[in-house]
Amino acid sequence: MPRMFRGALALTALLVTLAAVPAAAGPPEATGGGPGHCASAAKLKVPGAERQKTSCLAELTTAGTVSSGHTDPADYAGLTPAALPAPRGVPGIQIDGYFPDSSTTNTNHGWQHDAQFVIRLPDRWNGGLVVAGTPGVREQYANDRAIGDWVLSRGYAFASTDKGNTGAAFHRDGARPGDAIAEWNERVTQLTRAAKKVVVQRYHRPAARTLATGMSNGGYLVRWQLENHPELYDGGVDWEGTLWRAKGPNLLDFLPPALRAYPTYAAGGEGADKAHQEMVAAGFPAGSEFLWPYHHQVYWDVTQRIYREELDPGYDGATEAGTPFCAPGTPACDADYTYAFRPREVHAAVRKIALTGRIGKPLITVHGTLDVQLPITKDSDVYAKMVRDAGRGGLFRYYRIEDGTHVDSLVDTYPDRLRPLVPCHRSAFEAMEAWTGGGEQPPASRTVPRPDTADPAALLAQCPLAKR
């Protein structure tokens, strides 16, 4: 098996089982910091939390939390380029805990309890709060490398949630189809409200700015929050958010065609050209073919099966989440799934979690043109139109990042074909700071070209959004 696929399958295990590394447990502890560093730690209480553990740390970024046991590297494995630096010099207070919940998929801290969260409060605070939900079906530390480290180094307080259920069997949570995903939105709202109050306890004044951000499913959560609870935020940055729309498109539309057509295309010979046309028609752009083998092995099949099980469990009867890599024509095979023809109750389950485009606060979206997990023409292009059609275009900016893909770790494999999105997210975040802080309008929405002469180091260092 080629090395790329051995690594891909290993990453699959990380993505769907989310093996936990034991983190801090026991009474509040002090592990460094300057005078007064821990003075208020014992007084901090997360409203509504069933359990919390407060720690004073000499380093809140992953430069320190990996060794101190206050993060879980399995949560963020495969999301960032290997060369992404971790900033240092951010002492502060970390609160780990959970809200009341009945499900037990999250094993971090040995708690066997979902609705876990982490709140980090730097000693040198800039007056702001950043709240995030996690990508995929990962746990609360999944944003630590891509987002948390950087915003903490800029002085923000940072809060992240596991969304209330985790792992490849997340669909077992909830009483009705769609309930598990609907809980994700509720948990972000719950954490935002609680984190705002903890900020007041710690710094004796409310946050001057609260921003939501996240990637993939975390980007979906940003969109949903700004549509449904804009009063809690000043703005948000959506990094390739998942689009859920009752009438489509959604991932249950474009993944089954990929599962049907890709094996024929990969086999070559008769039918390969037609299969390629079907892939492109489903949303997977010509020019992204080099990414298809990896995504077929790692993402498409498992994503289709577990999300279809969450929203349409009746499709395969008593079987749970289908049959992996089943051949078209096999009974209840997910490769043959056709969302448009499924019963009304399936569309109602999607409507429960659907987006409308009616954002109530400024939103910036960044999405890579070579995303073959959530193809841009079936996702953010559509959402941008939804925002404009809802009359909210003045609150929205959209940057299509040429040669960006869904996970930045793939840039290490294809440095000559891909560019990382993490610096583009940071540029968008800075634009949001200027927009919400002083009313400075961000650059116009556009496709951001990949510089012809930029080397990998330069592409990781910067991503200008404006035309030069």
FIZA-859999 format. One record per residue (C-alpha): x, y, z; residue number from 1; chain; residue in three letters. Coordinates in steps of 0.2 Angstrom, whole numbers, padded with zeros to 4 digits, always signed. Example, Ala and Ser with C-alpha at 12.3 -4.5 7.8 and 13.67 -1.06 7.14 Angstrom:
2
NODE      u      v      w    n  chain  res
NODE  +0062  -0022  +0039    1      A  Ala
NODE  +0068  -0005  +0036    2      A  Ser
This chain:
468
NODE      u      v      w    n  chain  res
NODE  +0000  +0000  +0000    1      A  Met
NODE  +0007  +0017  -0005    2      A  Pro
NODE  +0014  +0027  +0010    3      A  Arg
NODE  +0001  +0041  +0007    4      A  Met
NODE  -0013  +0028  +0010    5      A  Phe
NODE  -0005  +0020  +0025    6      A  Arg
NODE  -0005  +0038  +0032    7      A  Gly
NODE  -0023  +0041  +0026    8      A  Ala
NODE  -0029  +0026  +0035    9      A  Leu
NODE  -0020  +0030  +0051   10      A  Ala
NODE  -0028  +0047  +0050   11      A  Leu
NODE  -0045  +0039  +0048   12      A  Thr
NODE  -0043  +0030  +0064   13      A  Ala
NODE  -0039  +0047  +0072   14      A  Leu
NODE  -0054  +0055  +0065   15      A  Leu
NODE  -0067  +0042  +0069   16      A  Val
NODE  -0061  +0035  +0085   17      A  Thr
NODE  -0053  +0050  +0092   18      A  Leu
NODE  -0042  +0041  +0104   19      A  Ala
NODE  -0039  +0052  +0120   20      A  Ala
NODE  -0023  +0056  +0129   21      A  Val
NODE  -0027  +0058  +0148   22      A  Pro
NODE  -0027  +0076  +0153   23      A  Ala
NODE  -0026  +0085  +0169   24      A  Ala
NODE  -0038  +0079  +0183   25      A  Ala
NODE  -0040  +0082  +0202   26      A  Gly
NODE  -0040  +0098  +0211   27      A  Pro
NODE  -0035  +0115  +0205   28      A  Pro
NODE  -0016  +0116  +0202   29      A  Glu
NODE  -0003  +0130  +0198   30      A  Ala
NODE  +0011  +0126  +0186   31      A  Thr
NODE  +0018  +0143  +0183   32      A  Gly
NODE  +0015  +0161  +0179   33      A  Gly
NODE  +0020  +0178  +0187   34      A  Gly
NODE  +0014  +0187  +0203   35      A  Pro
NODE  -0005  +0186  +0205   36      A  Gly
NODE  -0006  +0173  +0191   37      A  His
NODE  -0017  +0161  +0200   38      A  Cys
NODE  -0026  +0174  +0212   39      A  Ala
NODE  -0043  +0173  +0205   40      A  Ser
NODE  -0043  +0155  +0198   41      A  Ala
NODE  -0052  +0147  +0213   42      A  Ala
NODE  -0066  +0160  +0211   43      A  Lys
NODE  -0070  +0156  +0193   44      A  Leu
NODE  -0086  +0146  +0191   45      A  Lys
NODE  -0093  +0141  +0174   46      A  Val
NODE  -0112  +0144  +0174   47      A  Pro
NODE  -0122  +0128  +0171   48      A  Gly
NODE  -0106  +0117  +0172   49      A  Ala
NODE  -0109  +0100  +0180   50      A  Glu
NODE  -0090  +0099  +0183   51      A  Arg
NODE  -0075  +0109  +0180   52      A  Gln
NODE  -0056  +0109  +0184   53      A  Lys
NODE  -0046  +0125  +0185   54      A  Thr
NODE  -0027  +0125  +0181   55      A  Ser
NODE  -0015  +0140  +0181   56      A  Cys
NODE  -0003  +0137  +0167   57      A  Leu
NODE  +0014  +0145  +0162   58      A  Ala
NODE  +0009  +0141  +0144   59      A  Glu
NODE  -0009  +0141  +0137   60      A  Leu
NODE  -0003  +0137  +0119   61      A  Thr
NODE  +0001  +0119  +0113   62      A  Thr
NODE  +0019  +0124  +0115   63      A  Ala
NODE  +0016  +0120  +0134   64      A  Gly
NODE  -0001  +0111  +0135   65      A  Thr
NODE  +0005  +0096  +0126   66      A  Val
NODE  +0018  +0092  +0139   67      A  Ser
NODE  +0007  +0097  +0153   68      A  Ser
NODE  -0007  +0086  +0148   69      A  Gly
NODE  -0019  +0101  +0145   70      A  His
NODE  -0023  +0097  +0127   71      A  Thr
NODE  -0025  +0081  +0117   72      A  Asp
NODE  -0015  +0080  +0101   73      A  Pro
NODE  -0026  +0067  +0093   74      A  Ala
NODE  -0040  +0080  +0093   75      A  Asp
NODE  -0031  +0091  +0080   76      A  Tyr
NODE  -0021  +0078  +0071   77      A  Ala
NODE  -0020  +0080  +0052   78      A  Gly
NODE  -0028  +0098  +0052   79      A  Leu
NODE  -0013  +0109  +0050   80      A  Thr
NODE  +0004  +0109  +0040   81      A  Pro
NODE  +0018  +0101  +0050   82      A  Ala
NODE  +0028  +0117  +0049   83      A  Ala
NODE  +0015  +0128  +0057   84      A  Leu
NODE  +0024  +0136  +0072   85      A  Pro
NODE  +0016  +0136  +0089   86      A  Ala
NODE  +0018  +0153  +0098   87      A  Pro
NODE  +0025  +0154  +0116   88      A  Arg
NODE  +0023  +0166  +0130   89      A  Gly
NODE  +0005  +0165  +0135   90      A  Val
NODE  +0003  +0161  +0153   91      A  Pro
NODE  -0015  +0161  +0160   92      A  Gly
NODE  -0029  +0150  +0167   93      A  Ile
NODE  -0037  +0135  +0159   94      A  Gln
NODE  -0054  +0128  +0164   95      A  Ile
NODE  -0059  +0111  +0158   96      A  Asp
NODE  -0076  +0104  +0162   97      A  Gly
NODE  -0093  +0098  +0155   98      A  Tyr
NODE  -0111  +0103  +0155   99      A  Phe
NODE  -0125  +0091  +0160  100      A  Pro
NODE  -0127  +0078  +0146  101      A  Asp
NODE  -0133  +0060  +0144  102      A  Ser
NODE  -0121  +0054  +0131  103      A  Ser
NODE  -0103  +0047  +0135  104      A  Thr
NODE  -0093  +0047  +0119  105      A  Thr
NODE  -0080  +0059  +0124  106      A  Asn
NODE  -0066  +0050  +0135  107      A  Thr
NODE  -0055  +0065  +0138  108      A  Asn
NODE  -0049  +0067  +0156  109      A  His
NODE  -0057  +0049  +0159  110      A  Gly
NODE  -0073  +0058  +0162  111      A  Trp
NODE  -0083  +0047  +0149  112      A  Gln
NODE  -0095  +0062  +0147  113      A  His
NODE  -0100  +0073  +0133  114      A  Asp
NODE  -0103  +0092  +0132  115      A  Ala
NODE  -0085  +0095  +0137  116      A  Gln
NODE  -0077  +0112  +0135  117      A  Phe
NODE  -0061  +0121  +0137  118      A  Val
NODE  -0060  +0139  +0142  119      A  Ile
NODE  -0043  +0148  +0142  120      A  Arg
NODE  -0040  +0165  +0150  121      A  Leu
NODE  -0023  +0173  +0146  122      A  Pro
NODE  -0015  +0184  +0159  123      A  Asp
NODE  -0012  +0198  +0146  124      A  Arg
NODE  -0030  +0200  +0139  125      A  Trp
NODE  -0034  +0211  +0124  126      A  Asn
NODE  -0053  +0212  +0129  127      A  Gly
NODE  -0059  +0200  +0117  128      A  Gly
NODE  -0067  +0182  +0117  129      A  Leu
NODE  -0066  +0169  +0103  130      A  Val
NODE  -0078  +0154  +0103  131      A  Val
NODE  -0077  +0139  +0092  132      A  Ala
NODE  -0085  +0123  +0089  133      A  Gly
NODE  -0075  +0108  +0082  134      A  Thr
NODE  -0073  +0101  +0065  135      A  Pro
NODE  -0079  +0084  +0060  136      A  Gly
NODE  -0084  +0074  +0075  137      A  Val
NODE  -0068  +0078  +0085  138      A  Arg
NODE  -0067  +0084  +0103  139      A  Glu
NODE  -0064  +0101  +0112  140      A  Gln
NODE  -0046  +0103  +0108  141      A  Tyr
NODE  -0047  +0100  +0089  142      A  Ala
NODE  -0045  +0119  +0086  143      A  Asn
NODE  -0030  +0121  +0097  144      A  Asp
NODE  -0017  +0121  +0083  145      A  Arg
NODE  -0026  +0130  +0069  146      A  Ala
NODE  -0035  +0143  +0079  147      A  Ile
NODE  -0033  +0143  +0098  148      A  Gly
NODE  -0014  +0145  +0098  149      A  Asp
NODE  -0015  +0160  +0087  150      A  Trp
NODE  -0029  +0169  +0095  151      A  Val
NODE  -0022  +0166  +0112  152      A  Leu
NODE  -0005  +0174  +0107  153      A  Ser
NODE  -0015  +0189  +0102  154      A  Arg
NODE  -0023  +0191  +0119  155      A  Gly
NODE  -0040  +0184  +0116  156      A  Tyr
NODE  -0049  +0173  +0129  157      A  Ala
NODE  -0053  +0157  +0120  158      A  Phe
NODE  -0067  +0144  +0122  159      A  Ala
NODE  -0071  +0128  +0113  160      A  Ser
NODE  -0084  +0114  +0114  161      A  Thr
NODE  -0085  +0096  +0109  162      A  Asp
NODE  -0102  +0100  +0103  163      A  Lys
NODE  -0111  +0087  +0114  164      A  Gly
NODE  -0107  +0071  +0105  165      A  Asn
NODE  -0091  +0065  +0096  166      A  Thr
NODE  -0084  +0051  +0086  167      A  Gly
NODE  -0090  +0040  +0071  168      A  Ala
NODE  -0105  +0034  +0081  169      A  Ala
NODE  -0111  +0052  +0086  170      A  Phe
NODE  -0128  +0048  +0077  171      A  His
NODE  -0132  +0037  +0092  172      A  Arg
NODE  -0136  +0053  +0102  173      A  Asp
NODE  -0153  +0061  +0102  174      A  Gly
NODE  -0170  +0054  +0101  175      A  Ala
NODE  -0174  +0058  +0083  176      A  Arg
NODE  -0165  +0060  +0067  177      A  Pro
NODE  -0155  +0077  +0066  178      A  Gly
NODE  -0155  +0079  +0085  179      A  Asp
NODE  -0137  +0075  +0087  180      A  Ala
NODE  -0132  +0089  +0075  181      A  Ile
NODE  -0145  +0101  +0082  182      A  Ala
NODE  -0136  +0098  +0099  183      A  Glu
NODE  -0120  +0105  +0091  184      A  Trp
NODE  -0128  +0122  +0089  185      A  Asn
NODE  -0136  +0122  +0106  186      A  Glu
NODE  -0119  +0118  +0114  187      A  Arg
NODE  -0110  +0132  +0106  188      A  Val
NODE  -0124  +0144  +0111  189      A  Thr
NODE  -0122  +0137  +0129  190      A  Gln
NODE  -0103  +0139  +0130  191      A  Leu
NODE  -0104  +0157  +0123  192      A  Thr
NODE  -0116  +0163  +0136  193      A  Arg
NODE  -0106  +0154  +0150  194      A  Ala
NODE  -0089  +0160  +0143  195      A  Ala
NODE  -0095  +0178  +0143  196      A  Lys
NODE  -0099  +0177  +0161  197      A  Lys
NODE  -0082  +0169  +0165  198      A  Val
NODE  -0073  +0183  +0156  199      A  Val
NODE  -0082  +0195  +0168  200      A  Val
NODE  -0077  +0185  +0183  201      A  Gln
NODE  -0059  +0184  +0178  202      A  Arg
NODE  -0056  +0202  +0171  203      A  Tyr
NODE  -0070  +0212  +0180  204      A  His
NODE  -0077  +0218  +0164  205      A  Arg
NODE  -0087  +0211  +0149  206      A  Pro
NODE  -0078  +0206  +0133  207      A  Ala
NODE  -0077  +0221  +0121  208      A  Ala
NODE  -0078  +0209  +0106  209      A  Arg
NODE  -0085  +0192  +0104  210      A  Thr
NODE  -0081  +0182  +0088  211      A  Leu
NODE  -0086  +0165  +0083  212      A  Ala
NODE  -0075  +0155  +0071  213      A  Thr
NODE  -0072  +0137  +0066  214      A  Gly
NODE  -0068  +0126  +0051  215      A  Met
NODE  -0079  +0113  +0042  216      A  Ser
NODE  -0092  +0108  +0054  217      A  Asn
NODE  -0086  +0122  +0065  218      A  Gly
NODE  -0088  +0134  +0051  219      A  Gly
NODE  -0106  +0128  +0049  220      A  Tyr
NODE  -0108  +0132  +0068  221      A  Leu
NODE  -0102  +0150  +0065  222      A  Val
NODE  -0115  +0152  +0051  223      A  Arg
NODE  -0129  +0145  +0062  224      A  Trp
NODE  -0125  +0156  +0077  225      A  Gln
NODE  -0124  +0172  +0067  226      A  Leu
NODE  -0141  +0167  +0059  227      A  Glu
NODE  -0150  +0162  +0075  228      A  Asn
NODE  -0141  +0171  +0090  229      A  His
NODE  -0132  +0186  +0082  230      A  Pro
NODE  -0135  +0195  +0099  231      A  Glu
NODE  -0121  +0185  +0107  232      A  Leu
NODE  -0107  +0190  +0094  233      A  Tyr
NODE  -0099  +0204  +0085  234      A  Asp
NODE  -0095  +0194  +0070  235      A  Gly
NODE  -0088  +0178  +0064  236      A  Gly
NODE  -0076  +0169  +0052  237      A  Val
NODE  -0081  +0154  +0044  238      A  Asp
NODE  -0068  +0142  +0037  239      A  Trp
NODE  -0076  +0131  +0024  240      A  Glu
NODE  -0092  +0128  +0034  241      A  Gly
NODE  -0103  +0113  +0030  242      A  Thr
NODE  -0119  +0118  +0021  243      A  Leu
NODE  -0135  +0110  +0027  244      A  Trp
NODE  -0150  +0114  +0016  245      A  Arg
NODE  -0166  +0104  +0016  246      A  Ala
NODE  -0169  +0106  -0003  247      A  Lys
NODE  -0150  +0103  -0006  248      A  Gly
NODE  -0137  +0104  -0011  249      A  Pro
NODE  -0129  +0096  +0005  250      A  Asn
NODE  -0116  +0082  +0007  251      A  Leu
NODE  -0129  +0068  +0005  252      A  Leu
NODE  -0132  +0075  -0013  253      A  Asp
NODE  -0114  +0075  -0019  254      A  Phe
NODE  -0105  +0061  -0009  255      A  Leu
NODE  -0115  +0046  -0016  256      A  Pro
NODE  -0111  +0050  -0034  257      A  Pro
NODE  -0093  +0051  -0029  258      A  Ala
NODE  -0094  +0034  -0021  259      A  Leu
NODE  -0102  +0027  -0037  260      A  Arg
NODE  -0091  +0035  -0050  261      A  Ala
NODE  -0074  +0035  -0042  262      A  Tyr
NODE  -0070  +0017  -0043  263      A  Pro
NODE  -0074  +0016  -0061  264      A  Thr
NODE  -0063  +0031  -0065  265      A  Tyr
NODE  -0049  +0024  -0054  266      A  Ala
NODE  -0050  +0008  -0063  267      A  Ala
NODE  -0047  +0016  -0080  268      A  Gly
NODE  -0053  +0008  -0096  269      A  Gly
NODE  -0070  +0008  -0103  270      A  Glu
NODE  -0082  +0019  -0093  271      A  Gly
NODE  -0068  +0030  -0085  272      A  Ala
NODE  -0071  +0045  -0095  273      A  Asp
NODE  -0090  +0045  -0091  274      A  Lys
NODE  -0086  +0042  -0073  275      A  Ala
NODE  -0074  +0057  -0073  276      A  His
NODE  -0088  +0067  -0081  277      A  Gln
NODE  -0100  +0061  -0067  278      A  Glu
NODE  -0087  +0066  -0053  279      A  Met
NODE  -0085  +0084  -0061  280      A  Val
NODE  -0104  +0086  -0062  281      A  Ala
NODE  -0106  +0081  -0044  282      A  Ala
NODE  -0095  +0096  -0039  283      A  Gly
NODE  -0077  +0088  -0039  284      A  Phe
NODE  -0068  +0100  -0050  285      A  Pro
NODE  -0057  +0095  -0064  286      A  Ala
NODE  -0039  +0098  -0058  287      A  Gly
NODE  -0042  +0090  -0041  288      A  Ser
NODE  -0041  +0072  -0047  289      A  Glu
NODE  -0024  +0070  -0038  290      A  Phe
NODE  -0034  +0072  -0021  291      A  Leu
NODE  -0048  +0059  -0025  292      A  Trp
NODE  -0039  +0043  -0020  293      A  Pro
NODE  -0035  +0050  -0003  294      A  Tyr
NODE  -0053  +0056  +0000  295      A  His
NODE  -0060  +0040  -0007  296      A  His
NODE  -0050  +0030  +0006  297      A  Gln
NODE  -0052  +0042  +0021  298      A  Val
NODE  -0067  +0053  +0020  299      A  Tyr
NODE  -0081  +0051  +0007  300      A  Trp
NODE  -0087  +0034  +0012  301      A  Asp
NODE  -0087  +0036  +0031  302      A  Val
NODE  -0094  +0054  +0030  303      A  Thr
NODE  -0108  +0048  +0019  304      A  Gln
NODE  -0113  +0033  +0030  305      A  Arg
NODE  -0112  +0042  +0047  306      A  Ile
NODE  -0121  +0058  +0042  307      A  Tyr
NODE  -0134  +0048  +0032  308      A  Arg
NODE  -0137  +0037  +0048  309      A  Glu
NODE  -0140  +0053  +0058  310      A  Glu
NODE  -0152  +0060  +0046  311      A  Leu
NODE  -0160  +0045  +0037  312      A  Asp
NODE  -0158  +0029  +0048  313      A  Pro
NODE  -0172  +0021  +0040  314      A  Gly
NODE  -0162  +0019  +0023  315      A  Tyr
NODE  -0153  +0004  +0028  316      A  Asp
NODE  -0165  -0003  +0041  317      A  Gly
NODE  -0158  -0012  +0056  318      A  Ala
NODE  -0140  -0010  +0049  319      A  Thr
NODE  -0131  +0004  +0058  320      A  Glu
NODE  -0122  +0017  +0046  321      A  Ala
NODE  -0122  +0006  +0031  322      A  Gly
NODE  -0109  -0006  +0024  323      A  Thr
NODE  -0091  +0002  +0021  324      A  Pro
NODE  -0086  +0003  +0003  325      A  Phe
NODE  -0101  -0007  -0003  326      A  Cys
NODE  -0103  -0010  -0022  327      A  Ala
NODE  -0117  +0000  -0031  328      A  Pro
NODE  -0132  -0012  -0033  329      A  Gly
NODE  -0129  -0020  -0015  330      A  Thr
NODE  -0145  -0018  -0005  331      A  Pro
NODE  -0146  -0002  +0005  332      A  Ala
NODE  -0129  +0003  -0002  333      A  Cys
NODE  -0124  +0022  +0002  334      A  Asp
NODE  -0117  +0023  -0016  335      A  Ala
NODE  -0135  +0022  -0022  336      A  Asp
NODE  -0142  +0034  -0010  337      A  Tyr
NODE  -0152  +0048  -0018  338      A  Thr
NODE  -0157  +0062  -0006  339      A  Tyr
NODE  -0170  +0070  -0017  340      A  Ala
NODE  -0181  +0055  -0017  341      A  Phe
NODE  -0180  +0051  +0001  342      A  Arg
NODE  -0196  +0052  +0012  343      A  Pro
NODE  -0202  +0069  +0018  344      A  Arg
NODE  -0197  +0065  +0036  345      A  Glu
NODE  -0179  +0064  +0030  346      A  Val
NODE  -0180  +0082  +0023  347      A  His
NODE  -0188  +0087  +0039  348      A  Ala
NODE  -0173  +0081  +0049  349      A  Ala
NODE  -0161  +0091  +0038  350      A  Val
NODE  -0173  +0106  +0039  351      A  Arg
NODE  -0170  +0105  +0058  352      A  Lys
NODE  -0152  +0110  +0056  353      A  Ile
NODE  -0153  +0120  +0039  354      A  Ala
NODE  -0145  +0136  +0036  355      A  Leu
NODE  -0155  +0151  +0029  356      A  Thr
NODE  -0142  +0164  +0025  357      A  Gly
NODE  -0151  +0177  +0036  358      A  Arg
NODE  -0135  +0182  +0046  359      A  Ile
NODE  -0137  +0196  +0059  360      A  Gly
NODE  -0119  +0201  +0061  361      A  Lys
NODE  -0104  +0202  +0050  362      A  Pro
NODE  -0097  +0186  +0043  363      A  Leu
NODE  -0082  +0182  +0032  364      A  Ile
NODE  -0081  +0165  +0024  365      A  Thr
NODE  -0065  +0157  +0017  366      A  Val
NODE  -0065  +0141  +0006  367      A  His
NODE  -0052  +0132  -0005  368      A  Gly
NODE  -0056  +0130  -0023  369      A  Thr
NODE  -0049  +0112  -0022  370      A  Leu
NODE  -0059  +0106  -0008  371      A  Asp
NODE  -0065  +0089  -0012  372      A  Val
NODE  -0073  +0085  +0004  373      A  Gln
NODE  -0085  +0100  +0003  374      A  Leu
NODE  -0084  +0105  -0015  375      A  Pro
NODE  -0084  +0124  -0016  376      A  Ile
NODE  -0098  +0125  -0030  377      A  Thr
NODE  -0109  +0114  -0019  378      A  Lys
NODE  -0106  +0123  -0003  379      A  Asp
NODE  -0099  +0141  +0000  380      A  Ser
NODE  -0104  +0147  -0017  381      A  Asp
NODE  -0121  +0142  -0013  382      A  Val
NODE  -0121  +0149  +0004  383      A  Tyr
NODE  -0114  +0166  -0003  384      A  Ala
NODE  -0129  +0167  -0014  385      A  Lys
NODE  -0141  +0162  +0000  386      A  Met
NODE  -0134  +0177  +0010  387      A  Val
NODE  -0136  +0189  -0004  388      A  Arg
NODE  -0154  +0183  -0008  389      A  Asp
NODE  -0158  +0185  +0010  390      A  Ala
NODE  -0153  +0204  +0009  391      A  Gly
NODE  -0138  +0202  +0020  392      A  Arg
NODE  -0124  +0204  +0007  393      A  Gly
NODE  -0118  +0220  +0016  394      A  Gly
NODE  -0114  +0209  +0031  395      A  Leu
NODE  -0104  +0197  +0021  396      A  Phe
NODE  -0087  +0194  +0013  397      A  Arg
NODE  -0082  +0178  +0004  398      A  Tyr
NODE  -0064  +0173  -0001  399      A  Tyr
NODE  -0062  +0158  -0013  400      A  Arg
NODE  -0044  +0153  -0010  401      A  Ile
NODE  -0036  +0146  -0026  402      A  Glu
NODE  -0028  +0129  -0023  403      A  Asp
NODE  -0034  +0128  -0005  404      A  Gly
NODE  -0041  +0111  +0000  405      A  Thr
NODE  -0051  +0104  +0015  406      A  His
NODE  -0037  +0099  +0027  407      A  Val
NODE  -0020  +0109  +0027  408      A  Asp
NODE  -0010  +0093  +0031  409      A  Ser
NODE  -0011  +0088  +0013  410      A  Leu
NODE  -0001  +0104  +0008  411      A  Val
NODE  +0014  +0094  +0015  412      A  Asp
NODE  +0011  +0080  +0003  413      A  Thr
NODE  +0007  +0092  -0012  414      A  Tyr
NODE  +0017  +0108  -0009  415      A  Pro
NODE  +0018  +0112  -0027  416      A  Asp
NODE  -0001  +0110  -0030  417      A  Arg
NODE  -0009  +0116  -0014  418      A  Leu
NODE  -0008  +0131  -0003  419      A  Arg
NODE  -0013  +0131  +0016  420      A  Pro
NODE  -0029  +0140  +0022  421      A  Leu
NODE  -0023  +0143  +0040  422      A  Val
NODE  -0015  +0160  +0035  423      A  Pro
NODE  -0030  +0165  +0024  424      A  Cys
NODE  -0041  +0162  +0040  425      A  His
NODE  -0029  +0173  +0050  426      A  Arg
NODE  -0030  +0187  +0037  427      A  Ser
NODE  -0049  +0185  +0037  428      A  Ala
NODE  -0049  +0186  +0056  429      A  Phe
NODE  -0039  +0202  +0055  430      A  Glu
NODE  -0051  +0209  +0043  431      A  Ala
NODE  -0065  +0205  +0055  432      A  Met
NODE  -0056  +0213  +0069  433      A  Glu
NODE  -0055  +0229  +0059  434      A  Ala
NODE  -0073  +0228  +0053  435      A  Trp
NODE  -0080  +0225  +0070  436      A  Thr
NODE  -0068  +0236  +0079  437      A  Gly
NODE  -0067  +0252  +0069  438      A  Gly
NODE  -0079  +0249  +0055  439      A  Gly
NODE  -0066  +0247  +0042  440      A  Glu
NODE  -0073  +0238  +0027  441      A  Gln
NODE  -0064  +0222  +0022  442      A  Pro
NODE  -0058  +0219  +0004  443      A  Pro
NODE  -0072  +0215  -0009  444      A  Ala
NODE  -0076  +0197  -0010  445      A  Ser
NODE  -0066  +0188  -0023  446      A  Arg
NODE  -0056  +0173  -0028  447      A  Thr
NODE  -0038  +0175  -0021  448      A  Val
NODE  -0026  +0168  -0033  449      A  Pro
NODE  -0011  +0158  -0028  450      A  Arg
NODE  +0005  +0168  -0031  451      A  Pro
NODE  +0015  +0160  -0045  452      A  Asp
NODE  +0032  +0162  -0037  453      A  Thr
NODE  +0027  +0159  -0019  454      A  Ala
NODE  +0037  +0145  -0010  455      A  Asp
NODE  +0028  +0134  +0003  456      A  Pro
NODE  +0036  +0145  +0017  457      A  Ala
NODE  +0029  +0161  +0010  458      A  Ala
NODE  +0012  +0153  +0007  459      A  Leu
NODE  +0012  +0148  +0026  460      A  Leu
NODE  +0017  +0165  +0032  461      A  Ala
NODE  +0004  +0176  +0023  462      A  Gln
NODE  -0012  +0176  +0012  463      A  Cys
NODE  -0017  +0194  +0007  464      A  Pro
NODE  -0035  +0195  +0003  465      A  Leu
NODE  -0035  +0212  -0006  466      A  Ala
NODE  -0029  +0214  -0024  467      A  Lys
NODE  -0011  +0221  -0025  468      A  Arg
